[in-house]
Amino acid sequence: MTVDERMHEHDDYLWERKGEVDPEVARLETLLGAYAHAGAPRRLQPPVRRGARRRRMALAAAAVFALCAIGMRTWYQQRLQWDDGQPWHVVAQRGDVSVDGRKAGVQATLPVGGLMETGADTVARLRVAGIGELAVGEDSRLRLVETRTGRHRLQLQQGSLWARVWAPPGQLGVGVPGAEVLDLGCEFLLEVDPDGSGSLAVRSGWVQIETSRREVLVPQGTRVRLHAGGDAGTPYDPGAGAGFLAALEAIDARDGAVDARGDEVRRLVAGARAQDAITLLSLLQAHPSLGEGPLFERMAQLLPQVPASRAAWEADREALLDDWRHALPYPRIKGWWTQWPDALPARDRKLEHWLRTSGRG
């Protein structure tokens, strides 16, 4: 037997536990025996690649997003659905409330054709079908005219009304003497006196007033006066000065038929602040002839980011008006869905404060 064969014979024990055991190896086995592994050898898992992990996380996030989107869409569709003629529910009240002459309880309903009346120091809250909520203030008379999916119509004969709706434009309409107030996805306060005059204050979004002669768009943060003859004035900022408002009332009283360089326009321009640009723009839209005087120059000064010149006004008046309209700090009319806080219920104290301060101011 060669030397290599004898070495291989002794090495068999190290690999196969066969053959002669070396005393040193036996001693080491005894010392390390307590640490020997018992059981099947562990299988090593292949390392997870970072790219694969990211893909799995992205897929999981996409699945969650899809489920949320489906849930929101289902909730939204159910919110808009309302059976034809289904009455509205009274959800809260304080004071003397009656429906069709009978005292209304907390679980009362307002049917189609029903007339709700409130006494002094009274507030009644109702659900606007499934799209929002409404409150009626003291000494008010409110009739439910029509209610169905996509169309809900009321008539405020007198008193005050607060409404907050989150739905596509035009679903809620409130008739007042000689006009109709159309919600464009918003929150607003409406007041009507027994003689038919009143006011509208918009707190979010936009409201459109339709009269027999014209349409008036009223953005959030502004007011407009309602005249007993069934017409609406020009929107204005509540912080406008007394001189500015007096000049505006004089112009509205003559339906814009004033001298473009006359005293009324000059007083209006002298009191115009940056917040009053909506009033000037509304006047130019309704009465383009007023653009021949200083009102045009003041409008251009208030919105310097829009290039404006007499030549541009004469060449394409509508385009310039549209540029000015988009430069104003108000939400887009077609972006009603961004007013999502209007889907949340209002707090009772804040609501009553709004109703108490709904005067024409």
Sine and cosine of phi, psi and omega as CSV:
sin_phi,cos_phi,sin_psi,cos_psi,sin_omega,cos_omega
0.00,0.00,0.72,-0.69,-0.04,-1.00
-0.98,0.19,0.19,-0.98,0.02,-1.00
-0.87,0.49,-0.69,0.72,-0.01,-1.00
-0.88,0.48,-0.65,0.76,0.00,-1.00
-0.91,0.42,-0.62,0.78,0.02,-1.00
-0.92,0.39,-0.61,0.79,0.03,-1.00
-0.92,0.40,-0.65,0.76,0.00,-1.00
-0.92,0.40,-0.60,0.80,0.01,-1.00
-0.90,0.44,-0.65,0.76,0.02,-1.00
-0.95,0.30,-0.49,0.87,-0.03,-1.00
-0.97,0.23,-0.23,0.97,-0.05,-1.00
-0.86,0.50,-0.53,0.85,-0.04,-1.00
-0.91,0.40,-0.59,0.81,-0.01,-1.00
-0.90,0.44,-0.57,0.82,-0.10,-0.99
-0.98,-0.21,-0.58,0.82,-0.10,-1.00
-0.82,-0.57,0.05,1.00,-0.05,-1.00
0.82,0.57,0.68,0.73,0.07,-1.00
-0.84,-0.54,0.40,-0.91,0.08,-1.00
1.00,0.03,-0.19,-0.98,-0.08,-1.00
-0.96,0.29,0.67,-0.74,-0.02,-1.00
-1.00,-0.08,0.80,-0.60,0.05,-1.00
-0.96,0.28,0.72,-0.70,-0.03,-1.00
-0.83,0.56,-0.60,0.80,-0.01,-1.00
-0.92,0.39,-0.64,0.77,0.03,-1.00
-0.91,0.41,-0.66,0.75,0.01,-1.00
-0.88,0.47,-0.65,0.76,0.02,-1.00
-0.89,0.45,-0.66,0.75,0.01,-1.00
-0.91,0.41,-0.61,0.79,0.04,-1.00
-0.89,0.46,-0.62,0.78,0.01,-1.00
-0.91,0.41,-0.68,0.73,-0.02,-1.00
-0.92,0.39,-0.62,0.78,-0.09,-1.00
-1.00,-0.09,0.00,1.00,-0.07,-1.00
-0.87,0.50,-0.53,0.85,-0.03,-1.00
-0.91,0.41,-0.33,0.94,-0.05,-1.00
-0.97,-0.25,0.16,0.99,-0.03,-1.00
-0.93,0.36,0.56,-0.83,0.02,-1.00
-0.98,0.18,0.78,-0.63,0.04,-1.00
-0.95,-0.32,0.83,-0.55,0.01,-1.00
0.88,-0.48,-0.05,-1.00,-0.05,-1.00
-0.95,0.31,0.51,-0.86,0.01,-1.00
-0.90,0.43,0.61,-0.79,0.00,-1.00
-0.96,0.28,0.61,-0.79,0.06,-1.00
-1.00,-0.09,0.77,-0.64,0.01,-1.00
-0.99,0.17,0.75,-0.66,0.05,-1.00
-0.98,0.20,0.64,-0.77,0.04,-1.00
-0.90,0.44,0.62,-0.79,0.00,-1.00
-0.88,0.48,0.64,-0.77,0.03,-1.00
-0.99,0.13,0.80,-0.60,0.00,-1.00
-0.96,0.27,0.63,-0.77,-0.04,-1.00
-0.88,0.48,-0.61,0.79,0.01,-1.00
-0.90,0.44,-0.65,0.76,0.01,-1.00
-0.91,0.41,-0.64,0.77,0.02,-1.00
-0.89,0.45,-0.67,0.74,0.02,-1.00
-0.89,0.45,-0.62,0.78,0.01,-1.00
-0.91,0.42,-0.65,0.76,0.01,-1.00
-0.91,0.42,-0.65,0.76,0.03,-1.00
-0.91,0.42,-0.64,0.77,0.01,-1.00
-0.90,0.43,-0.66,0.75,0.02,-1.00
-0.90,0.43,-0.65,0.76,0.02,-1.00
-0.90,0.44,-0.69,0.73,0.02,-1.00
-0.90,0.44,-0.64,0.77,0.03,-1.00
-0.90,0.45,-0.63,0.78,0.01,-1.00
-0.91,0.42,-0.68,0.73,0.03,-1.00
-0.89,0.45,-0.69,0.72,0.02,-1.00
-0.87,0.48,-0.68,0.73,0.00,-1.00
-0.89,0.45,-0.66,0.75,0.02,-1.00
-0.90,0.43,-0.67,0.74,0.03,-1.00
-0.89,0.45,-0.66,0.75,0.01,-1.00
-0.90,0.45,-0.67,0.74,0.03,-1.00
-0.89,0.45,-0.68,0.73,0.02,-1.00
-0.89,0.46,-0.69,0.73,0.02,-1.00
-0.90,0.43,-0.66,0.75,0.00,-1.00
-0.90,0.44,-0.67,0.74,0.02,-1.00
-0.89,0.45,-0.71,0.71,0.04,-1.00
-0.87,0.49,-0.68,0.73,-0.03,-1.00
-0.90,0.43,-0.70,0.72,0.00,-1.00
-0.90,0.44,-0.66,0.75,0.03,-1.00
-0.91,0.41,-0.55,0.83,0.01,-1.00
-0.88,0.47,-0.61,0.79,-0.07,-1.00
-0.98,0.18,-0.36,0.93,-0.08,-1.00
-0.97,0.26,0.71,-0.71,0.05,-1.00
-0.42,-0.91,0.81,-0.59,-0.02,-1.00
-0.91,0.42,0.60,-0.80,0.00,-1.00
-0.86,0.51,0.85,-0.52,0.05,-1.00
0.99,0.12,0.01,1.00,0.01,-1.00
-0.91,0.42,0.80,-0.60,-0.07,-1.00
-0.92,0.40,0.35,-0.94,0.06,-1.00
-1.00,-0.03,0.52,-0.85,-0.07,-1.00
-0.99,-0.16,0.68,-0.74,0.14,-0.99
-0.99,0.10,0.86,-0.51,-0.09,-1.00
-0.98,-0.19,-0.32,0.95,0.02,-1.00
-0.25,-0.97,0.42,-0.91,0.04,-1.00
-0.33,-0.94,0.38,-0.92,0.11,-0.99
-0.57,-0.82,0.82,-0.58,0.00,-1.00
0.98,-0.19,-0.35,-0.94,-0.11,-0.99
-1.00,-0.04,0.95,-0.32,0.00,-1.00
-0.82,-0.57,0.72,-0.69,0.04,-1.00
-0.72,-0.70,0.49,-0.87,0.08,-1.00
-0.82,-0.57,0.87,-0.49,-0.05,-1.00
0.81,0.59,0.65,0.76,0.08,-1.00
0.99,0.12,-0.07,1.00,0.00,-1.00
-0.94,-0.34,0.65,-0.76,-0.01,-1.00
-0.86,0.51,0.73,-0.68,-0.07,-1.00
-0.99,-0.14,0.71,-0.70,0.10,-1.00
-1.00,0.04,0.00,-1.00,-0.03,-1.00
-0.89,0.45,-0.53,0.85,-0.02,-1.00
-1.00,-0.08,0.35,0.94,-0.04,-1.00
-0.94,0.34,0.29,-0.96,0.07,-1.00
-0.78,-0.62,0.38,-0.92,0.07,-1.00
-0.92,-0.39,0.96,-0.29,-0.04,-1.00
-0.99,0.14,0.20,-0.98,0.08,-1.00
-0.88,0.47,0.76,-0.65,-0.07,-1.00
1.00,0.05,-0.20,0.98,-0.03,-1.00
-0.95,0.30,0.56,-0.83,0.00,-1.00
-0.92,-0.38,0.86,-0.51,0.07,-1.00
-0.99,-0.15,0.74,-0.68,0.03,-1.00
-0.79,-0.61,0.63,-0.77,0.00,-1.00
-0.85,-0.53,0.52,-0.86,0.03,-1.00
-1.00,-0.08,-0.28,-0.96,-0.01,-1.00
-0.94,0.35,0.56,-0.83,0.04,-1.00
0.79,0.62,0.76,0.66,-0.08,-1.00
-0.80,-0.60,0.62,-0.79,0.12,-0.99
-0.68,-0.73,0.77,-0.64,0.07,-1.00
-0.82,-0.57,0.72,-0.69,-0.01,-1.00
-0.92,-0.39,0.67,-0.75,0.00,-1.00
-0.74,-0.67,0.38,-0.92,0.17,-0.99
-1.00,0.06,0.75,-0.66,0.08,-1.00
-0.99,0.10,0.99,0.10,-0.11,-0.99
0.78,0.63,-0.86,-0.50,0.06,-1.00
-0.90,-0.44,0.18,0.98,-0.16,-0.99
-0.96,-0.27,-0.06,1.00,-0.02,-1.00
0.13,-0.99,-0.37,-0.93,-0.01,-1.00
-0.63,-0.78,0.30,-0.95,-0.11,-0.99
-0.54,-0.84,0.54,-0.84,0.06,-1.00
-0.73,-0.68,0.63,-0.78,0.01,-1.00
-0.92,-0.38,0.78,-0.62,-0.02,-1.00
-1.00,0.09,-0.15,-0.99,-0.08,-1.00
-0.94,0.34,0.44,-0.90,0.06,-1.00
0.79,0.62,0.74,0.68,-0.05,-1.00
-0.89,-0.46,0.42,-0.91,0.09,-1.00
-0.75,-0.66,0.89,-0.46,-0.09,-1.00
-0.75,-0.66,0.75,-0.67,0.01,-1.00
-0.88,-0.48,0.70,-0.72,0.11,-0.99
-1.00,0.03,0.91,-0.41,-0.10,-0.99
-1.00,-0.02,-0.68,0.74,-0.09,-1.00
-0.39,-0.92,0.59,-0.81,0.09,-1.00
-0.45,-0.89,0.81,-0.58,0.06,-1.00
-0.25,-0.97,0.15,-0.99,-0.01,-1.00
-0.82,0.57,0.84,-0.54,0.06,-1.00
1.00,0.05,-0.13,0.99,-0.04,-1.00
-0.46,-0.89,0.87,-0.49,0.01,-1.00
-0.69,-0.72,0.84,-0.55,-0.09,-1.00
-0.78,-0.62,0.71,-0.71,0.01,-1.00
-0.83,-0.56,0.21,-0.98,0.13,-0.99
-0.71,-0.70,0.90,-0.43,0.06,-1.00
-1.00,-0.10,0.97,-0.25,-0.05,-1.00
-0.98,0.20,-0.58,0.81,0.11,-0.99
-0.24,-0.97,0.32,-0.95,0.03,-1.00
0.97,-0.25,-0.40,-0.92,-0.06,-1.00
-0.79,-0.62,0.51,-0.86,-0.05,-1.00
-0.59,-0.81,0.71,-0.71,0.12,-0.99
-0.89,-0.45,0.71,-0.71,0.00,-1.00
-0.66,-0.75,0.60,-0.80,0.11,-0.99
-0.67,-0.74,0.86,-0.51,-0.12,-0.99
-0.74,-0.67,0.67,-0.74,0.12,-0.99
-0.84,-0.54,1.00,-0.09,-0.08,-1.00
-0.25,-0.97,0.25,-0.97,0.04,-1.00
-0.83,0.55,0.45,-0.89,-0.07,-1.00
-0.83,0.55,0.58,-0.81,0.14,-0.99
1.00,0.06,0.00,1.00,-0.05,-1.00
-0.96,0.30,-0.56,0.83,0.04,-1.00
-0.94,-0.34,0.77,-0.64,0.06,-1.00
-0.73,-0.68,0.67,-0.74,0.01,-1.00
-0.86,-0.51,0.89,-0.46,0.04,-1.00
-0.99,0.13,0.69,-0.72,0.12,-0.99
-0.79,-0.61,0.25,-0.97,-0.04,-1.00
-0.79,0.62,0.93,-0.37,0.08,-1.00
0.99,0.13,0.07,1.00,-0.04,-1.00
-0.42,-0.91,0.19,-0.98,0.09,-1.00
-0.74,-0.67,0.72,-0.69,0.02,-1.00
-0.98,-0.19,0.88,-0.47,-0.06,-1.00
-0.95,-0.33,0.81,-0.58,0.07,-1.00
-0.96,0.29,0.71,-0.70,0.07,-1.00
-0.92,-0.40,0.51,0.86,-0.04,-1.00
1.00,0.02,0.97,0.24,-0.21,-0.98
-0.27,-0.96,-0.18,-0.98,0.11,-0.99
-0.74,-0.67,0.71,-0.70,-0.06,-1.00
-0.47,-0.88,0.33,-0.94,0.09,-1.00
-0.89,-0.46,0.73,-0.68,-0.05,-1.00
-0.78,-0.63,0.70,-0.71,0.01,-1.00
-0.72,-0.70,0.71,-0.71,0.00,-1.00
-0.74,-0.68,0.79,-0.61,0.07,-1.00
-1.00,0.06,0.29,-0.96,0.00,-1.00
-0.84,0.54,-0.45,0.89,0.00,-1.00
-0.99,0.12,0.00,1.00,0.04,-1.00
0.99,-0.13,-0.17,0.98,0.06,-1.00
-0.99,0.16,0.25,-0.97,-0.02,-1.00
0.05,-1.00,-0.37,-0.93,-0.01,-1.00
-0.41,-0.91,0.36,-0.93,0.08,-1.00
-0.76,-0.65,0.75,-0.66,0.08,-1.00
-0.83,-0.56,0.82,-0.58,-0.05,-1.00
-0.98,-0.22,0.81,-0.58,-0.04,-1.00
-0.98,-0.19,-0.40,0.92,0.10,-0.99
-0.42,-0.91,0.47,-0.88,0.02,-1.00
0.94,0.35,-0.56,-0.83,-0.03,-1.00
-0.71,-0.71,0.44,-0.90,0.12,-0.99
-0.76,-0.65,0.61,-0.79,0.05,-1.00
-0.91,-0.40,0.76,-0.65,0.06,-1.00
-0.96,-0.27,0.83,-0.56,0.02,-1.00
-0.94,-0.35,0.83,-0.55,0.08,-1.00
-0.88,-0.47,0.00,-1.00,0.00,-1.00
-0.93,0.36,-0.28,0.96,-0.06,-1.00
-0.94,-0.34,-0.48,0.88,-0.11,-0.99
-0.30,-0.95,0.07,-1.00,0.09,-1.00
-0.88,-0.47,0.65,-0.76,0.01,-1.00
-0.83,-0.55,0.82,-0.57,0.05,-1.00
-0.99,-0.12,0.79,-0.62,-0.08,-1.00
-0.86,-0.51,0.91,-0.42,-0.02,-1.00
-1.00,0.05,0.20,-0.98,-0.02,-1.00
-0.87,0.50,0.58,-0.82,0.01,-1.00
1.00,0.09,0.07,1.00,-0.02,-1.00
-0.84,-0.55,0.22,-0.98,0.04,-1.00
-0.81,-0.58,0.23,-0.97,0.12,-0.99
-0.48,-0.88,0.60,-0.80,0.02,-1.00
-1.00,-0.01,0.61,-0.79,0.08,-1.00
-0.96,-0.29,0.77,-0.64,-0.05,-1.00
-0.99,-0.12,0.51,-0.86,-0.06,-1.00
-0.87,0.50,-0.43,0.90,-0.01,-1.00
-0.97,0.22,0.02,1.00,0.02,-1.00
1.00,-0.04,0.44,0.90,0.03,-1.00
-0.83,-0.56,0.31,-0.95,0.01,-1.00
-0.90,-0.44,0.54,-0.84,0.03,-1.00
-0.99,0.13,-0.36,-0.93,-0.03,-1.00
-0.98,-0.19,0.70,-0.71,0.01,-1.00
-0.85,0.52,0.57,-0.82,0.01,-1.00
-0.54,-0.84,0.40,-0.92,0.05,-1.00
-0.98,0.18,0.71,-0.70,-0.04,-1.00
-0.86,0.51,-0.37,0.93,-0.01,-1.00
-1.00,0.04,0.12,0.99,-0.01,-1.00
-0.89,0.45,0.51,-0.86,-0.02,-1.00
-0.95,0.31,0.32,-0.95,-0.04,-1.00
-0.89,0.46,-0.66,0.75,0.01,-1.00
-0.90,0.44,-0.65,0.76,0.03,-1.00
-0.89,0.46,-0.72,0.69,-0.04,-1.00
-0.92,0.39,-0.60,0.80,0.03,-1.00
-0.90,0.43,-0.65,0.76,0.03,-1.00
-0.92,0.39,-0.64,0.77,0.02,-1.00
-0.90,0.43,-0.66,0.75,0.01,-1.00
-0.89,0.45,-0.61,0.79,0.02,-1.00
-0.91,0.41,-0.64,0.77,0.02,-1.00
-0.92,0.38,-0.69,0.72,0.01,-1.00
-0.91,0.42,-0.59,0.81,-0.02,-1.00
-0.89,0.46,-0.47,0.88,0.02,-1.00
-0.97,-0.22,0.25,0.97,0.04,-1.00
0.80,0.60,0.64,0.77,0.06,-1.00
0.97,0.23,0.01,1.00,-0.04,-1.00
-1.00,0.09,0.90,0.43,0.01,-1.00
-0.82,-0.58,0.28,-0.96,0.03,-1.00
-0.92,0.40,0.80,-0.59,-0.03,-1.00
-0.88,0.48,-0.35,0.94,0.03,-1.00
-0.91,-0.42,0.27,0.96,-0.08,-1.00
-0.99,0.15,-0.04,-1.00,-0.11,-0.99
-0.90,0.43,-0.66,0.75,-0.03,-1.00
-0.87,0.49,-0.71,0.70,-0.02,-1.00
-0.93,0.38,-0.64,0.77,-0.01,-1.00
-0.91,0.42,-0.63,0.77,0.05,-1.00
-0.92,0.39,-0.61,0.79,0.04,-1.00
-0.90,0.44,-0.73,0.68,-0.03,-1.00
-0.90,0.43,-0.62,0.78,-0.03,-1.00
-0.90,0.43,-0.51,0.86,-0.03,-1.00
-0.99,-0.15,0.08,1.00,-0.08,-1.00
-0.97,0.23,0.82,-0.58,0.10,-0.99
-0.97,-0.22,0.01,-1.00,0.03,-1.00
-0.87,0.50,-0.61,0.79,-0.01,-1.00
-0.94,0.35,-0.22,0.98,-0.04,-1.00
-1.00,-0.06,0.14,0.99,0.01,-1.00
-0.88,0.47,-0.54,0.84,0.01,-1.00
-0.89,0.46,-0.58,0.82,0.02,-1.00
-0.93,0.36,-0.72,0.69,0.01,-1.00
-0.89,0.46,-0.68,0.74,0.01,-1.00
-0.89,0.45,-0.68,0.73,0.00,-1.00
-0.89,0.45,-0.62,0.78,0.04,-1.00
-0.91,0.41,-0.66,0.75,0.02,-1.00
-0.91,0.41,-0.56,0.83,0.03,-1.00
-0.94,0.35,-0.68,0.73,-0.05,-1.00
-0.98,0.19,-0.53,0.85,-0.07,-1.00
-0.71,-0.70,0.98,0.21,-0.07,-1.00
-0.83,0.56,-0.43,0.90,-0.02,-1.00
-0.90,0.44,-0.38,0.93,0.03,-1.00
-0.93,0.37,-0.28,0.96,0.04,-1.00
-0.94,0.33,-0.13,0.99,0.01,-1.00
-0.98,0.20,-0.20,0.98,-0.05,-1.00
-0.92,-0.39,-0.37,-0.93,-0.10,-1.00
-0.93,0.36,-0.22,0.98,0.02,-1.00
-0.88,0.47,-0.59,0.80,0.03,-1.00
-0.90,0.44,-0.74,0.67,-0.02,-1.00
-0.89,0.46,-0.64,0.77,0.00,-1.00
-0.92,0.39,-0.60,0.80,0.05,-1.00
-0.89,0.46,-0.68,0.73,0.02,-1.00
-0.90,0.43,-0.56,0.83,0.03,-1.00
-0.94,0.34,-0.60,0.80,-0.05,-1.00
-0.95,0.31,-0.44,0.90,0.02,-1.00
-0.81,-0.59,0.93,0.36,-0.07,-1.00
-0.92,0.39,-0.28,0.96,0.00,-1.00
-0.94,0.33,-0.22,0.98,0.04,-1.00
-0.97,-0.24,0.91,-0.41,0.05,-1.00
-0.87,0.49,0.85,-0.52,-0.05,-1.00
-0.69,-0.72,0.70,-0.71,0.04,-1.00
-0.54,-0.84,0.31,-0.95,0.05,-1.00
-0.86,0.51,-0.61,0.79,-0.01,-1.00
-0.89,0.45,-0.68,0.74,0.02,-1.00
-0.91,0.41,-0.61,0.79,0.02,-1.00
-0.89,0.45,-0.70,0.72,-0.02,-1.00
-0.96,0.27,-0.51,0.86,-0.03,-1.00
-0.97,0.24,-0.69,0.72,-0.06,-1.00
-0.45,-0.89,0.99,0.16,-0.06,-1.00
-0.88,0.48,-0.68,0.74,-0.04,-1.00
-0.89,0.46,-0.62,0.79,0.00,-1.00
-0.91,0.41,-0.65,0.76,0.01,-1.00
-0.93,0.38,-0.67,0.74,0.05,-1.00
-0.87,0.49,-0.63,0.78,0.00,-1.00
-0.92,0.40,-0.65,0.76,0.04,-1.00
-0.89,0.45,-0.67,0.74,0.04,-1.00
-0.89,0.45,-0.66,0.75,-0.03,-1.00
-0.88,0.48,-0.67,0.74,0.00,-1.00
-0.96,0.29,-0.33,0.94,0.01,-1.00
-0.99,0.11,-0.23,0.97,0.00,-1.00
-0.96,0.29,0.52,-0.86,-0.09,-1.00
-0.99,0.12,0.84,0.54,0.01,-1.00
-0.81,-0.58,0.41,-0.91,0.03,-1.00
-0.92,0.40,0.39,-0.92,0.03,-1.00
-0.95,0.32,0.63,-0.77,-0.03,-1.00
-0.88,0.47,-0.64,0.77,-0.04,-1.00
-0.99,0.15,-0.04,1.00,0.00,-1.00
-0.99,-0.16,0.63,0.78,-0.05,-1.00
-0.83,0.55,-0.55,0.84,-0.08,-1.00
-0.92,0.39,-0.32,0.95,0.04,-1.00
-0.96,0.27,-0.22,0.97,0.02,-1.00
-1.00,0.07,0.64,0.77,-0.11,-0.99
-0.84,0.55,-0.44,0.90,0.06,-1.00
-0.87,0.50,-0.35,0.94,0.02,-1.00
-0.94,0.35,-0.15,0.99,0.07,-1.00
-0.99,0.12,-0.15,0.99,-0.04,-1.00
-1.00,-0.06,0.56,-0.83,0.00,-1.00
-0.94,0.35,0.49,-0.87,0.01,-1.00
-1.00,0.02,0.44,-0.90,0.06,-1.00
-0.98,0.22,0.57,-0.82,-0.08,-1.00
-0.86,0.50,-0.71,0.70,-0.04,-1.00
-0.90,0.44,-0.69,0.72,0.00,-1.00
-0.91,0.42,-0.64,0.77,0.00,-1.00
-0.88,0.47,-0.73,0.68,0.00,-1.00
-0.90,0.43,-0.57,0.82,0.07,-1.00
-0.89,0.45,-0.68,0.73,0.01,-1.00
-0.88,0.47,-0.66,0.75,-0.01,-1.00
-0.92,0.39,-0.59,0.81,0.01,-1.00
-0.95,0.32,-0.46,0.89,-0.05,-1.00
-0.97,-0.24,0.43,0.90,-0.05,-1.00
-1.00,0.04,0.25,0.97,0.02,-1.00
-0.90,0.44,0.23,-0.97,-0.14,-0.99
-0.94,0.33,-0.44,0.90,0.14,-0.99
0.79,0.61,0.00,0.00,0.00,0.00
